[in-house]
Each structure stands twice: as structure tokens, then as C-alpha cells.
Amino acid sequence: MHADHTRPVLAVFDFDGTLTDRHTFWRYMRFIVGTRPFWLRIIPLLPKMLSVILGITPLMQARLAFIACYLGGLSVEQEREHARYFISEQLPLWLRPEALRRLKWHQSMGHVTALVSNSPENYLIPWGQAVGFDYVCGTRLATARNKLTGGISGANCVDGEKVRRLKGCVGNLEDFYIYAYGDSSGDEALLSVANSPFYRNWY
């Protein structure tokens, strides 16, 4: 499908499973606390995980329990340092070369690019800026008194929230010809506003 060249082009990418070949947030939490403590702390969370599998507890609600368990009380400075190392040591191993090529193609064409993901902005923003995204939106981890509270600020950046956050960055979406790239049900709202939606493919 060819872009409408009477409008500027906006290319929007999901992160986990789209630009990467796996989910990154739980691996980020494991990276912070260490492998053994991570699996030990998960034991009390197993009933909640089962509840998600059985369809009793919403996934995003369970996700909050993980954030509280692994990140609550961590200082902002400590978490920022963890993010810096995670970006340099872990993320490069999981990036999809074909998806990065697609991003670079959009950038070479002068298209506006946005990264919109449910992963936390704590590592999305520095990584996204490093690879040249114009806008980066993610879930915001809440802080108070220079520590992570273990909660989030605002809504999880998923489903319709992805579209709302994108509008907050670029304004009226109808002003753009939109390419959108996603891989899950959490991207459906974003893909639905695209002129050229790509679900689990980059071509």
C-alpha cells in the first residue's frame, strides 16, 4: 500500500514482540533484582498468575502486583542506572533486525516516527531517543520522594491508551498517513487508526 504523499507520513511502532523478539519488562525486573531473587519472589504471585490464566484477574491488574513486588522502594537513581545497563547489555540481543531496517527506512524517507509501548518509559525513552525516534510513549512508573512507589502514573499504555498518547504527541491523526506496526491484541486500537497496518510483519 502506497502512502498518500499529500500528507506527512507517521510510522508508529510497538516495542515488545515488534521491535524485539520477546517481552522485555519482566526481564527488566529480573535484571534489576537478580535471577534467583526474582524467582523466589514470584512464588507468592503464583495464585495471581493462575487467576490471569483462568480469566479471573485482568492481566494489567496482575502486572501491577509484579511492579509493586520487584520495583517498589527502588530509588530513582538506582533504577536509572539499571536502565542504562539494560539498554546497553540486554536489549541489543533481542532486537529484530528486519524491524530495525524498517524503522531506518522510514527515517531515511523523512517520516515522523513514534514508539508507543506498554513497557516503561524508564528504558523506552533513552533507547528510543538513541535510535532516533521522534516521539516515545510508554507506561510511566510512579515515583514519590525520589523512590519508585511500585505503582504506575496514569494508565497502562495499551489498547486505546496507545492512541490517546499518540494524539498527545502529534495532534490530529487524520493529518498524517499512518503506518503502524504491532504484534498483539494490545495494538488493535493503534492498528485500527493506521492507513497501512502491519500485524506481525514488517513488509
MDAnalysis code that builds the backbone (N, CA, C; Angstrom):
import MDAnalysis as mda
import numpy as np

u = mda.Universe.empty(609, n_residues=203, atom_resindex=np.repeat(np.arange(203), 3), trajectory=True)
u.add_TopologyAttr("name", ["N", "CA", "C"] * 203)
u.add_TopologyAttr("resid", np.arange(1, 204))
u.add_TopologyAttr("resname", ["MET", "HIS", "ALA", "ASP", "HIS", "THR", "ARG", "PRO", "VAL", "LEU", "ALA", "VAL", "PHE", "ASP", "PHE", "ASP", "GLY", "THR", "LEU", "THR", "ASP", "ARG", "HIS", "THR", "PHE", "TRP", "ARG", "TYR", "MET", "ARG", "PHE", "ILE", "VAL", "GLY", "THR", "ARG", "PRO", "PHE", "TRP", "LEU", "ARG", "ILE", "ILE", "PRO", "LEU", "LEU", "PRO", "LYS", "MET", "LEU", "SER", "VAL", "ILE", "LEU", "GLY", "ILE", "THR", "PRO", "LEU", "MET", "GLN", "ALA", "ARG", "LEU", "ALA", "PHE", "ILE", "ALA", "CYS", "TYR", "LEU", "GLY", "GLY", "LEU", "SER", "VAL", "GLU", "GLN", "GLU", "ARG", "GLU", "HIS", "ALA", "ARG", "TYR", "PHE", "ILE", "SER", "GLU", "GLN", "LEU", "PRO", "LEU", "TRP", "LEU", "ARG", "PRO", "GLU", "ALA", "LEU", "ARG", "ARG", "LEU", "LYS", "TRP", "HIS", "GLN", "SER", "MET", "GLY", "HIS", "VAL", "THR", "ALA", "LEU", "VAL", "SER", "ASN", "SER", "PRO", "GLU", "ASN", "TYR", "LEU", "ILE", "PRO", "TRP", "GLY", "GLN", "ALA", "VAL", "GLY", "PHE", "ASP", "TYR", "VAL", "CYS", "GLY", "THR", "ARG", "LEU", "ALA", "THR", "ALA", "ARG", "ASN", "LYS", "LEU", "THR", "GLY", "GLY", "ILE", "SER", "GLY", "ALA", "ASN", "CYS", "VAL", "ASP", "GLY", "GLU", "LYS", "VAL", "ARG", "ARG", "LEU", "LYS", "GLY", "CYS", "VAL", "GLY", "ASN", "LEU", "GLU", "ASP", "PHE", "TYR", "ILE", "TYR", "ALA", "TYR", "GLY", "ASP", "SER", "SER", "GLY", "ASP", "GLU", "ALA", "LEU", "LEU", "SER", "VAL", "ALA", "ASN", "SER", "PRO", "PHE", "TYR", "ARG", "ASN", "TRP", "TYR"])
u.atoms.positions = np.array([
    [0.840, -1.185, 0.000],
    [0.000, 0.000, 0.000],
    [0.880, 1.241, 0.000],
    [0.592, 2.178, -0.889],
    [1.436, 3.362, -1.024],
    [0.870, 4.508, -0.213],
    [1.782, 5.299, 0.339],
    [1.372, 6.420, 1.183],
    [0.743, 7.522, 0.341],
    [-0.159, 8.247, 0.990],
    [-0.753, 9.442, 0.398],
    [0.252, 10.568, 0.611],
    [0.942, 10.976, -0.457],
    [2.033, 11.935, -0.303],
    [1.545, 13.367, -0.136],
    [0.232, 13.563, -0.117],
    [-0.283, 14.900, 0.195],
    [-0.272, 15.144, 1.695],
    [-0.050, 14.119, 2.481],
    [0.038, 14.252, 3.936],
    [1.393, 13.766, 4.427],
    [1.901, 14.336, 5.516],
    [3.124, 13.788, 6.092],
    [2.888, 12.363, 6.571],
    [3.938, 11.569, 6.585],
    [3.835, 10.159, 6.977],
    [4.278, 10.005, 8.422],
    [3.491, 9.239, 9.161],
    [3.792, 8.911, 10.550],
    [3.926, 7.398, 10.658],
    [5.047, 6.919, 11.165],
    [5.266, 5.486, 11.366],
    [5.318, 5.201, 12.862],
    [4.417, 4.330, 13.324],
    [4.281, 4.048, 14.750],
    [4.626, 2.584, 15.010],
    [5.514, 2.353, 15.959],
    [5.963, 1.008, 16.282],
    [5.627, 0.652, 17.727],
    [5.106, -0.545, 17.920],
    [5.074, -1.173, 19.235],
    [6.510, -1.629, 19.529],
    [6.764, -2.024, 20.764],
    [8.117, -2.440, 21.136],
    [8.214, -3.951, 21.327],
    [7.663, -4.466, 22.436],
    [7.781, -5.893, 22.751],
    [7.103, -6.753, 21.696],
    [7.863, -7.657, 21.111],
    [7.311, -8.560, 20.111],
    [7.261, -7.963, 18.721],
    [7.540, -6.666, 18.608],
    [7.528, -5.990, 17.308],
    [8.947, -5.569, 16.949],
    [9.517, -4.667, 17.716],
    [10.918, -4.309, 17.528],
    [11.841, -5.319, 18.212],
    [11.302, -6.018, 19.216],
    [12.071, -7.072, 19.887],
    [11.441, -8.429, 19.588],
    [12.180, -9.489, 19.895],
    [11.646, -10.829, 19.649],
    [11.069, -11.463, 20.910],
    [10.924, -10.650, 21.982],
    [10.384, -11.184, 23.242],
    [9.900, -10.031, 24.109],
    [9.167, -10.377, 25.168],
    [8.740, -9.368, 26.140],
    [9.930, -8.937, 26.981],
    [10.013, -7.662, 27.240],
    [11.196, -7.137, 27.919],
    [10.956, -6.727, 29.365],
    [9.733, -6.384, 29.760],
    [9.553, -5.763, 31.071],
    [9.846, -6.723, 32.218],
    [9.332, -7.960, 32.141],
    [9.624, -8.877, 33.247],
    [11.110, -9.229, 33.264],
    [11.724, -9.233, 32.090],
    [13.166, -9.466, 32.045],
    [13.927, -8.276, 32.626],
    [13.368, -7.091, 32.481],
    [13.972, -5.911, 33.099],
    [13.912, -6.029, 34.618],
    [12.780, -6.458, 35.129],
    [12.664, -6.615, 36.577],
    [13.613, -7.707, 37.075],
    [13.745, -8.769, 36.326],
    [14.697, -9.823, 36.693],
    [16.133, -9.299, 36.652],
    [16.434, -8.476, 35.673],
    [17.755, -7.866, 35.546],
    [18.065, -7.016, 36.781],
    [17.067, -6.308, 37.290],
    [17.282, -5.419, 38.432],
    [17.502, -6.204, 39.726],
    [16.633, -7.184, 40.002],
    [16.703, -7.854, 41.306],
    [17.624, -9.071, 41.312],
    [17.997, -9.563, 40.132],
    [18.819, -10.761, 40.048],
    [17.956, -11.990, 39.806],
    [18.512, -12.978, 39.131],
    [17.724, -14.142, 38.708],
    [17.147, -14.928, 39.887],
    [17.981, -15.286, 40.846],
    [17.496, -16.100, 41.973],
    [16.442, -15.355, 42.808],
    [16.705, -14.115, 43.236],
    [15.671, -13.389, 43.987],
    [14.384, -13.203, 43.178],
    [14.536, -13.031, 41.864],
    [13.345, -12.854, 41.025],
    [12.435, -14.066, 41.132],
    [13.002, -15.261, 40.981],
    [12.170, -16.470, 41.000],
    [11.679, -16.795, 42.409],
    [12.436, -16.444, 43.418],
    [11.961, -16.653, 44.791],
    [10.774, -15.745, 45.106],
    [10.872, -14.496, 44.657],
    [9.787, -13.542, 44.942],
    [8.523, -13.829, 44.142],
    [8.665, -14.603, 43.076],
    [7.493, -14.857, 42.233],
    [6.533, -15.854, 42.892],
    [7.037, -16.613, 43.867],
    [6.214, -17.665, 44.480],
    [4.893, -17.122, 45.047],
    [4.904, -16.035, 45.833],
    [3.629, -15.514, 46.342],
    [2.704, -14.966, 45.247],
    [3.273, -14.730, 44.061],
    [2.475, -14.188, 42.962],
    [1.840, -15.274, 42.095],
    [2.192, -16.532, 42.356],
    [1.682, -17.623, 41.518],
    [0.156, -17.716, 41.505],
    [-0.534, -17.537, 42.656],
    [-2.004, -17.570, 42.595],
    [-2.586, -16.489, 41.679],
    [-1.972, -15.318, 41.684],
    [-2.452, -14.252, 40.800],
    [-2.202, -14.596, 39.341],
    [-1.068, -15.225, 39.066],
    [-0.788, -15.651, 37.697],
    [-1.806, -16.686, 37.227],
    [-2.151, -17.614, 38.108],
    [-3.163, -18.612, 37.777],
    [-4.503, -17.950, 37.529],
    [-4.811, -16.937, 38.327],
    [-6.067, -16.211, 38.178],
    [-6.153, -15.530, 36.814],
    [-5.013, -15.038, 36.322],
    [-4.979, -14.436, 34.982],
    [-5.242, -15.501, 33.926],
    [-4.582, -16.648, 34.072],
    [-4.749, -17.747, 33.112],
    [-6.199, -18.213, 33.052],
    [-6.861, -18.210, 34.209],
    [-8.256, -18.651, 34.274],
    [-9.238, -17.563, 33.859],
    [-8.720, -16.378, 33.567],
    [-9.586, -15.292, 33.130],
    [-10.302, -14.578, 34.255],
    [-9.843, -14.750, 35.483],
    [-10.484, -14.115, 36.636],
    [-9.922, -12.720, 36.877],
    [-8.607, -12.614, 36.807],
    [-7.934, -11.338, 37.052],
    [-7.414, -10.764, 35.739],
    [-7.705, -9.495, 35.444],
    [-7.163, -8.884, 34.223],
    [-5.634, -8.840, 34.264],
    [-5.025, -9.038, 33.111],
    [-3.570, -9.076, 33.027],
    [-2.934, -7.797, 33.554],
    [-3.515, -6.632, 33.213],
    [-2.912, -5.373, 33.635],
    [-2.997, -5.192, 35.150],
    [-4.013, -5.770, 35.764],
    [-4.123, -5.708, 37.225],
    [-3.034, -6.561, 37.874],
    [-2.812, -7.736, 37.315],
    [-1.754, -8.603, 37.832],
    [-0.386, -7.970, 37.625],
    [-0.233, -7.278, 36.532],
    [1.038, -6.618, 36.222],
    [1.416, -5.631, 37.327],
    [0.433, -4.968, 37.877],
    [0.696, -4.017, 38.961],
    [1.291, -4.716, 40.180],
    [0.855, -5.944, 40.435],
    [1.395, -6.691, 41.570],
    [2.869, -7.004, 41.358],
    [3.248, -7.272, 40.116],
    [4.653, -7.532, 39.811],
    [5.489, -6.268, 39.977],
    [4.959, -5.159, 39.511],
    [5.683, -3.887, 39.641],
    [5.904, -3.566, 41.115],
    [4.872, -3.748, 41.922],
    [4.991, -3.475, 43.361],
    [6.016, -4.401, 44.005],
    [6.006, -5.667, 43.605],
    [6.886, -6.663, 44.205],
    [8.356, -6.403, 43.886],
    [8.638, -6.062, 42.640],
    [10.030, -6.001, 42.203],
    [10.629, -4.594, 42.168],
    [9.792, -3.594, 42.034],
    [10.334, -2.249, 41.857],
    [9.996, -1.282, 42.982],
    [9.017, -1.609, 43.793],
    [8.617, -0.715, 44.874],
    [9.764, -0.438, 45.837],
    [10.033, 0.837, 46.101],
    [11.073, 1.217, 47.048],
    [12.438, 1.457, 46.436],
    [12.610, 1.096, 45.167],
    [13.884, 1.326, 44.488],
    [14.076, 2.822, 44.265],
    [15.260, 3.334, 44.497],
    [15.476, 4.763, 44.302],
    [15.477, 5.090, 42.811],
    [15.081, 6.297, 42.497],
    [15.044, 6.745, 41.105],
    [16.441, 6.647, 40.486],
    [17.462, 7.020, 41.240],
    [18.825, 6.982, 40.723],
    [19.272, 5.546, 40.442],
    [18.943, 4.614, 41.355],
    [19.308, 3.214, 41.145],
    [18.629, 2.662, 39.892],
    [17.350, 2.959, 39.772],
    [16.594, 2.438, 38.633],
    [17.120, 3.020, 37.326],
    [17.490, 4.282, 37.331],
    [18.028, 4.917, 36.125],
    [19.339, 4.248, 35.703],
    [20.154, 3.901, 36.667],
    [21.417, 3.224, 36.373],
    [21.164, 1.820, 35.829],
    [20.194, 1.122, 36.424],
    [19.821, -0.198, 35.903],
    [19.353, -0.090, 34.455],
    [18.543, 0.926, 34.176],
    [18.024, 1.119, 32.821],
    [19.167, 1.333, 31.831],
    [20.159, 2.099, 32.233],
    [21.290, 2.388, 31.357],
    [22.023, 1.097, 30.980],
    [22.268, 0.248, 31.952],
    [22.957, -1.014, 31.673],
    [22.069, -1.982, 30.890],
    [20.778, -1.989, 31.196],
    [19.839, -2.871, 30.495],
    [19.815, -2.538, 29.006],
    [19.809, -1.237, 28.712],
    [19.785, -0.790, 27.319],
    [21.045, -1.210, 26.582],
    [22.182, -1.142, 27.245],
    [23.451, -1.436, 26.565],
    [23.785, -2.919, 26.543],
    [23.350, -3.667, 27.570],
    [23.784, -5.051, 27.702],
    [22.749, -6.090, 27.277],
    [21.478, -5.792, 27.455],
    [20.437, -6.789, 27.209],
    [19.631, -6.518, 25.938],
    [19.085, -5.335, 25.809],
    [18.175, -5.054, 24.693],
    [18.782, -5.345, 23.316],
    [20.041, -5.022, 23.083],
    [20.586, -5.290, 21.740],
    [20.505, -6.761, 21.327],
    [20.464, -7.667, 22.290],
    [20.414, -9.097, 21.991],
    [19.047, -9.533, 21.472],
    [18.023, -8.709, 21.729],
    [16.655, -9.127, 21.454],
    [15.984, -8.337, 20.326],
    [16.702, -7.441, 19.702],
    [16.110, -6.601, 18.665],
    [15.970, -7.376, 17.359],
    [14.870, -7.134, 16.658],
    [14.639, -7.775, 15.363],
    [15.326, -6.955, 14.265],
    [16.307, -7.522, 13.586],
    [16.997, -6.762, 12.534],
    [16.054, -6.255, 11.447],
    [15.068, -7.083, 11.077],
    [14.164, -6.674, 10.000],
    [13.274, -5.509, 10.417],
    [12.907, -5.468, 11.704],
    [12.098, -4.357, 12.194],
    [12.931, -3.075, 12.269],
    [14.186, -3.201, 12.689],
    [15.068, -2.028, 12.721],
    [15.334, -1.498, 11.315],
    [15.438, -2.400, 10.351],
    [15.618, -1.958, 8.964],
    [14.404, -1.163, 8.501],
    [13.230, -1.617, 8.912],
    [12.008, -0.899, 8.540],
    [11.977, 0.490, 9.184],
    [12.364, 0.565, 10.449],
    [12.439, 1.857, 11.126],
    [13.418, 2.782, 10.398],
    [14.588, 2.253, 10.058],
    [15.591, 3.075, 9.386],
    [15.118, 3.523, 8.007],
    [14.323, 2.681, 7.346],
    [13.765, 3.090, 6.054],
    [12.844, 4.282, 6.233],
    [11.953, 4.216, 7.227],
    [11.055, 5.350, 7.480],
    [11.866, 6.604, 7.790],
    [12.897, 6.465, 8.593],
    [13.712, 7.626, 8.947],
    [14.433, 8.186, 7.728],
    [14.901, 7.294, 6.855],
    [15.603, 7.755, 5.649],
    [14.667, 8.500, 4.701],
    [13.364, 8.190, 4.793],
    [12.369, 8.852, 3.954],
    [11.876, 10.159, 4.569],
    [12.363, 10.477, 5.765],
    [11.947, 11.705, 6.424],
    [10.608, 11.601, 7.128],
    [10.144, 10.369, 7.396],
    [8.864, 10.178, 8.064],
    [8.991, 10.478, 9.563],
    [7.904, 10.938, 10.150],
    [7.836, 11.094, 11.601],
    [7.716, 9.695, 12.206],
    [8.491, 9.404, 13.244],
    [8.452, 8.071, 13.846],
    [8.101, 8.158, 15.326],
    [7.296, 7.189, 15.784],
    [6.878, 7.155, 17.185],
    [6.954, 5.727, 17.705],
    [7.420, 5.601, 18.920],
    [7.466, 4.326, 19.632],
    [6.409, 4.394, 20.724],
    [5.435, 3.491, 20.675],
    [4.327, 3.515, 21.629],
    [4.162, 2.116, 22.199],
    [4.446, 1.963, 23.487],
    [4.526, 0.632, 24.083],
    [4.024, 0.629, 25.514],
    [3.639, -0.557, 25.962],
    [3.229, -0.726, 27.361],
    [4.432, -0.914, 28.282],
    [5.614, -1.084, 27.725],
    [6.815, -1.149, 28.551],
    [7.079, 0.222, 29.178],
    [7.855, 0.279, 30.242],
    [8.036, 1.542, 30.949],
    [8.924, 2.525, 30.195],
    [8.563, 3.784, 30.304],
    [9.343, 4.830, 29.662],
    [10.765, 4.899, 30.211],
    [10.987, 4.330, 31.381],
    [12.293, 4.407, 32.043],
    [13.415, 3.884, 31.162],
    [13.141, 2.830, 30.381],
    [14.158, 2.410, 29.420],
    [13.742, 2.640, 27.979],
    [12.445, 2.823, 27.736],
    [11.998, 3.087, 26.368],
    [12.505, 4.430, 25.861],
    [12.407, 5.475, 26.700],
    [12.782, 6.807, 26.233],
    [14.265, 6.896, 25.875],
    [15.193, 6.499, 26.774],
    [16.598, 6.596, 26.369],
    [16.943, 5.708, 25.183],
    [16.351, 4.507, 25.114],
    [16.627, 3.648, 23.966],
    [16.029, 4.258, 22.701],
    [14.772, 4.682, 22.779],
    [14.096, 5.242, 21.611],
    [14.778, 6.490, 21.081],
    [15.245, 7.346, 21.981],
    [15.965, 8.536, 21.543],
    [17.284, 8.174, 20.887],
    [17.938, 7.137, 21.401],
    [19.233, 6.726, 20.853],
    [19.117, 6.217, 19.422],
    [17.982, 5.598, 19.086],
    [17.821, 5.076, 17.718],
    [17.053, 6.047, 16.828],
    [16.736, 7.227, 17.354],
    [16.215, 8.290, 16.511],
    [14.714, 8.463, 16.425],
    [13.945, 7.839, 17.315],
    [12.501, 8.075, 17.302],
    [12.209, 9.541, 17.625],
    [11.213, 10.101, 16.945],
    [10.796, 11.478, 17.231],
    [9.991, 11.562, 18.517],
    [9.189, 10.520, 18.783],
    [8.343, 10.500, 19.986],
    [8.427, 9.116, 20.617],
    [8.402, 9.082, 21.949],
    [8.400, 7.810, 22.682],
    [7.349, 7.888, 23.780],
    [6.434, 6.941, 23.783],
    [5.388, 6.864, 24.805],
    [5.394, 5.463, 25.412],
    [5.316, 5.399, 26.722],
    [5.231, 4.120, 27.398],
    [4.495, 4.263, 28.709],
    [4.388, 3.177, 29.440],
    [3.792, 3.234, 30.772],
    [4.755, 3.972, 31.701],
    [4.194, 4.802, 32.571],
    [5.025, 5.623, 33.457],
    [4.998, 5.049, 34.860],
    [6.165, 4.696, 35.368],
    [6.275, 4.179, 36.731],
    [6.185, 5.344, 37.708],
    [5.343, 5.198, 38.712],
    [5.106, 6.284, 39.663],
    [6.274, 6.428, 40.633],
    [6.551, 7.651, 41.012],
    [7.605, 7.935, 41.982],
    [7.087, 8.881, 43.062],
    [7.715, 8.819, 44.215],
    [7.437, 9.740, 45.316],
    [8.662, 9.768, 46.215],
    [9.057, 10.960, 46.621],
    [10.227, 11.120, 47.497],
    [11.454, 10.412, 46.923],
    [11.615, 10.564, 45.614],
    [12.785, 10.038, 44.907],
    [12.882, 8.515, 44.923],
    [11.733, 7.852, 45.087],
    [11.684, 6.396, 45.020],
    [10.526, 5.942, 44.142],
    [10.658, 4.766, 43.552],
    [9.540, 4.167, 42.837],
    [8.529, 3.662, 43.856],
    [7.272, 3.999, 43.651],
    [6.244, 3.603, 44.613],
    [5.818, 2.157, 44.438],
    [6.099, 1.581, 43.280],
    [5.596, 0.246, 42.974],
    [4.287, 0.290, 42.210],
    [3.855, 1.505, 41.858],
    [2.645, 1.673, 41.062],
    [2.972, 2.358, 39.743],
    [1.930, 2.744, 39.020],
    [2.124, 3.472, 37.768],
    [1.437, 4.834, 37.868],
    [1.903, 5.746, 37.045],
    [1.305, 7.076, 36.966],
    [0.434, 7.132, 35.725],
    [-0.865, 7.332, 35.907],
    [-1.773, 7.294, 34.772],
    [-2.148, 5.869, 34.408],
    [-2.482, 5.671, 33.141],
    [-2.949, 4.361, 32.674],
    [-1.813, 3.575, 32.018],
    [-1.959, 2.249, 31.999],
    [-1.055, 1.431, 31.204],
    [-1.167, 1.847, 29.740],
    [-0.038, 1.940, 29.072],
    [-0.035, 2.384, 27.677],
    [-0.342, 1.198, 26.767],
    [-1.621, 0.838, 26.734],
    [-2.066, -0.321, 25.978],
    [-3.466, -0.031, 25.440],
    [-3.861, -0.751, 24.397],
    [-5.192, -0.599, 23.792],
    [-5.438, 0.859, 23.389],
    [-6.579, 1.408, 23.779],
    [-6.932, 2.767, 23.394],
    [-6.007, 3.825, 23.950],
    [-5.339, 3.511, 25.052],
    [-4.401, 4.476, 25.629],
    [-3.240, 4.754, 24.678],
    [-2.879, 3.766, 23.870],
    [-1.813, 3.990, 22.889],
    [-2.219, 5.087, 21.906],
    [-3.458, 5.040, 21.459],
    [-3.942, 6.046, 20.517],
    [-4.016, 7.413, 21.186],
    [-4.499, 7.445, 22.425],
    [-4.582, 8.728, 23.139],
    [-3.203, 9.341, 23.346],
    [-2.234, 8.520, 23.700],
    [-0.889, 9.037, 23.921],
    [-0.274, 9.528, 22.609],
    [-0.526, 8.809, 21.528],
    [-0.012, 9.224, 20.229],
    [-0.597, 10.572, 19.824],
    [-1.894, 10.737, 20.020],
    [-2.533, 12.022, 19.714],
    [-1.930, 13.142, 20.546],
    [-1.595, 12.828, 21.797],
    [-0.978, 13.821, 22.659],
    [0.370, 14.287, 22.135],
    [1.032, 13.440, 21.362],
    [2.337, 13.798, 20.794],
    [2.215, 14.557, 19.486],
    [1.381, 14.051, 18.577],
    [1.383, 14.589, 17.203],
    [0.136, 15.377, 16.850],
    [-0.889, 15.352, 17.716],
    [-2.112, 16.081, 17.413],
    [-3.089, 15.236, 16.614],
    [-3.775, 15.849, 15.682],
    [-4.812, 15.178, 14.898],
    [-4.200, 14.099, 14.008],
    [-4.591, 12.849, 14.238],
    [-4.017, 11.743, 13.467],
    [-4.432, 11.785, 12.004],
    [-5.561, 12.418, 11.721],
    [-6.022, 12.490, 10.335],
    [-5.146, 13.396, 9.475],
    [-4.264, 14.134, 10.118],
    [-3.333, 14.974, 9.365],
    [-2.192, 14.156, 8.761],
    [-2.105, 12.872, 9.139],
    [-0.993, 12.028, 8.713],
    [-1.475, 10.818, 7.918],
    [-0.587, 10.327, 7.070],
    [-0.735, 8.978, 6.540],
    [0.040, 8.089, 7.502],
    [-0.639, 7.098, 8.103],
    [-0.055, 6.358, 9.219],
    [0.291, 4.914, 8.859],
    [1.533, 4.556, 9.113],
    [1.958, 3.164, 9.143],
    [1.995, 2.765, 10.623],
    [1.470, 1.594, 10.963],
    [1.534, 1.118, 12.348],
    [1.968, -0.338, 12.357],
    [2.831, -0.662, 13.315],
    [3.401, -1.995, 13.428],
    [3.145, -2.530, 14.830],
    [2.487, -3.687, 14.924],
    [2.183, -4.279, 16.213],
    [2.106, -5.785, 16.131],
    [1.971, -6.421, 17.307],
    [2.003, -7.888, 17.308],
    [0.990, -8.525, 18.244],
    [0.139, -7.727, 18.923],
    [-0.753, -8.320, 19.918],
    [-2.096, -7.597, 19.953],
    [-3.011, -8.156, 20.747],
    [-4.334, -7.534, 20.892],
    [-4.234, -6.148, 21.494],
    [-3.169, -5.886, 22.263],
    [-2.977, -4.561, 22.840],
    [-2.653, -3.489, 21.821],
    [-2.401, -3.918, 20.569],
    [-2.096, -2.978, 19.488],
    [-3.287, -2.760, 18.556],
    [-4.400, -3.418, 18.818],
    [-5.518, -3.376, 17.874],
    [-6.036, -1.961, 17.650],
    [-6.159, -1.183, 18.723],
    [-6.669, 0.183, 18.580],
    [-5.721, 1.018, 17.734],
    [-4.437, 0.828, 17.950],
    [-3.431, 1.561, 17.186],
    [-3.469, 1.157, 15.715],
    [-3.543, -0.130, 15.464],
    [-3.593, -0.618, 14.084],
    [-4.863, -0.145, 13.374],
    [-5.944, 0.025, 14.133],
    [-7.219, 0.403, 13.522],
    [-7.218, 1.836, 12.994],
    [-6.318, 2.684, 13.501],
    [-6.274, 4.076, 13.025],
    [-5.247, 4.250, 11.908],
    [-4.551, 3.164, 11.542],
    [-3.497, 3.254, 10.528],
    [-4.047, 3.088, 9.122],
    [-3.435, 3.785, 8.193],
    [-3.752, 3.584, 6.780],
    [-3.070, 2.323, 6.267],
    [-1.886, 2.052, 6.801],
    [-1.150, 0.828, 6.455],
    [-0.785, 0.099, 7.751],
    [-1.684, -0.775, 8.241],
    [-1.382, -1.523, 9.465],
    [-0.609, -2.797, 9.155],
    [0.381, -3.095, 9.976],
    [1.177, -4.304, 9.814],
    [1.102, -5.086, 11.119],
    [0.490, -6.244, 11.059],
    [0.347, -7.088, 12.239],
    [1.296, -8.274, 12.122],
    [2.302, -8.268, 12.992],
    [3.312, -9.338, 12.997],
    [4.052, -9.487, 11.668],
    [4.198, -8.402, 10.963],
    [5.069, -8.408, 9.782],
    [5.531, -6.979, 9.542],
    [6.581, -6.834, 8.729],
    [7.192, -5.520, 8.547],
    [7.346, -5.168, 7.076],
    [6.529, -5.809, 6.223],
    [6.707, -5.589, 4.801],
    [5.402, -5.155, 4.151],
])
